[in-house]
Amino acid sequence: MKNPFVWFILLLIAGSLAVLLPEHAEQAESRRNATAMTGGDPEQGRIAIGYYGCGSCHTIRGVRGASALVGPPLTKIGARAFVAGVLPNTPDDLEHWIIDAPSIDPKTAMPNVGVSAPDARDIAAYLYTLR
Ligand code: HEC
């Protein structure tokens, strides 16, 4: 292997692995934590967020087209202390909010969009990966 180009390519691959592998491990851990907290499936939750159109009001990392600013961005919602300023950010309360926000805060602009309990669990699991 005298060709310097080959060494360059190998170095490039090693460099990208050094950057990508720890990030991958971190994401896998955050998914495991989110699943343990909620009993939901983050990947199904990501799909459900698209299905229910949450992105028409919220900016949500990792969900295509979810870049609206009608409601607050859900960036780092997993690390937030309160949900909508009215509920402690626990899995049960977050799911309750997702299923029926107006029943918690009658003045909220967030509508009940008919999310089922299992879908709310998956959605909460996805949101808890956002830290
Ligand atoms: C019609 C617009 C609209 C839609 C659709 C909508 N939301 Fe909201 N959402 C809001 C608004 C407005 C708020 C801020 C509510 C408040 O503070 O009273 C909010 C708040 C939230 C919060 C709390 C955010 C925080 O910063 O504490 C979460 C979590 C949330 N929405 C999740 C969802 C999910 C998941 C969906 C889809 C199932 C969804 N929303 C659909 C408008 C919407």
Residues whose N, C-alpha, C, O or C-beta is under 5 A from the ligand:
A	BS01	HEC	Y52 G53 C54 C57 V70 G71 P72 P73 F82 V83 A84 G85 I98 T108 A109 M110 P111 V115 I123
